[in-house]
Amino acid sequence: VAREPHRGGRTSIVTQQQETAIVDMVRENNTLTLKQIQTRVLADNTIFNDLHTISISTIHRILHRNLLTMKQVYRVPFQRNTNRVKALCREYVL
């Protein structure tokens, strides 16, 4: 996936290598929240050693720039997907 080009203005505090690491982190585990990504970035001293703070909005912009969206994951009760319930839904619609 190609990254959108920089359009000028203030330079980023995150390098291309760090940005790639954040994107890879999300691709490995897409259930992470923005806060969990922030915690992992600040705890990692190998790739993000010069980064002391990073805001959640910066992480969101990085993911958006790389065409990734953060959707909330929720669990659906197993009973909702049974054949009986699906049949009841079809009957209700008709």
Secondary structure, DSSP 8 states (H G I E B T S, - for coil): -------SSS--SS-HHHHHHHHHHHHH-TT--HHHHHHHHHH-TTTSTT-----HHHHHHHHHHTT----------GGGGSHHHHHHHHHHH-
